[in-house]
Amino acid sequence: MEQARHARNVAIWIFDDVEPLDFAGPFEVFITGSNRGRDFNVYTIAEHDSPVKALGGLSINPTYPLAACPKPDILIVPGGLGIRKEMHNETIIKWIKQLSKEVEILLSVCTGALVLAQANLLDGLQVTTNRSAIHELQELVPASTKIIKEARFIDNGTIVLSAGVSAGIDASLYVVGKLLGKERAIKAANIMEYDWRGENQETS
């Protein structure tokens, strides 16, 4: 009899001035699609163990600080106004760059793509981000990177990128379907009463 697979660790990085729906949307998707925790173990990570203030003043206690977090199988990098500071945080860039070699899926939401670009992870890929940040992403990526403005989300294999804010929910549902089958993703979307735009994506 085949041994049951351990739940995949889904780590969601948070930081000051993170966009709330950028991390809360994927969090909801993965806990809803987890089969009551059997398939996904979802938690938040911050650089330190002190509370993080999201955009609008929402205070969040991270589950783990960077130094003590369990090894992720899936890493989610959200966006928000604070990303412009974090993209110059050498500790975070080094951490994401290293994890990109180890995780099954690296998913950026909205302007989280700017951090992936800063870590030199988008060379030769098809990418997207929040429409208002396309020009910033263009300045960071090499000529080999193709920006697709119209895409809701894009699958490059290990690296998946989504457009702004609510697109992170669509991309997360897509990842659930990619890993556990589309029926699981549809079930999660139905439980959430979310009109999933799963067909609106590009795959490179």
C-alpha angles and dihedrals in degrees: 000000000000114000114246114255118245116247112270114248110238110195119192114195115216132187141168112300093014112160105256098222091046090070103020093053095056090040090057092046095052096044091046092047094043098090090240093317097311096112106026131035104197125197142152127242130198131179090250134020095247121104118281120223111219123202109296093030097283106159118217129184107216115228092225139010116233094259095055106035122124114250108273125228089191123030121195119201111193128192138224138132091299092063091081088065096039094052086069094047103110093198092056095042092051091047095050092044091054094045091050087070093051110037127088092222132015109194124189122195123203112318091000082096088075091065091050089051091049088052089054093241099130102066109138095359134121108243145177140182141169108325091237091056099048091104091052091051091048090058092053105044127077123249090260091066117091117210114208108196097185098052120110088203138343131216116211094169106259094016120061121180129192135196123241130333108304090036086075088069091054092048092047092051088049090053091049088053093045092054103033105019133276093268090064091052092048090049091051092049090050092050089050090046086231123154096229116209092200094148094057101085144100125230120199 
